[in-house]
Amino acid sequence: MPLGRDYDRQDCALARALEVVGERWTLLVLRDCFFGVRRFADLRAHLDIPRAVLTDRLATLVEAGVLERRPYAAGRDEYVLTDTGLDLWPALFTLARWGDRHRVGPGGGRRRFRHADCPAGGADLATGGLCPACGTLPPPSALETRRLDPDTEGEREARDDAVSRALRRPHRLLTPLP
């Protein structure tokens, strides 16, 4: 029997947030949307997610106002983060940094984020998402992501989907991929 999606007996903002983003795969779908992945087929290929699960997660995120469906060709839609969705960036960034510190192997984290639009020259974001050069909390649109060590080729680097290939190079968040 599957678990329910709501926390009716919890009067808590975190419980309400988990009703939208707390299911398995949802944060990874959102991560890819921040990376600029917008199309169903690209999300499915990059995440190795079952079609039915992805369909359900996208529908939930659209219904909650986190993503918006936009037509890009006849009969084809893409998924774009709304302002509500963009507000999730600090939480995703912080959770990823926690994973870097506590759940990643000896090589450390796999991606870094740089304040590309920094008036002080830019730097990799510190824990909490602040730019150490200018002291601001930059929005996702002002960030560039890159692999920590582009010369390292591990088992996961062998992925050859279009999104994985595109993310091997520095990439501005929210810029459409692939």
Secondary structure, DSSP 8 states (H G I E B T S, - for coil): ----S--TT---HHHHHHHHH-STTHHHHHHHHHHTB-BHHHHHHHHT--HHHHHHHHHHHHHTTSEEEEEEETTEEEEEE-HHHHTTHHHHHHHHHHHHHHTS-TT--SEEEEETT-TT---B--TTS--TTT-----GGGEEEEES-TT---GGGG--SHHHHHTTS-EETTS-B-
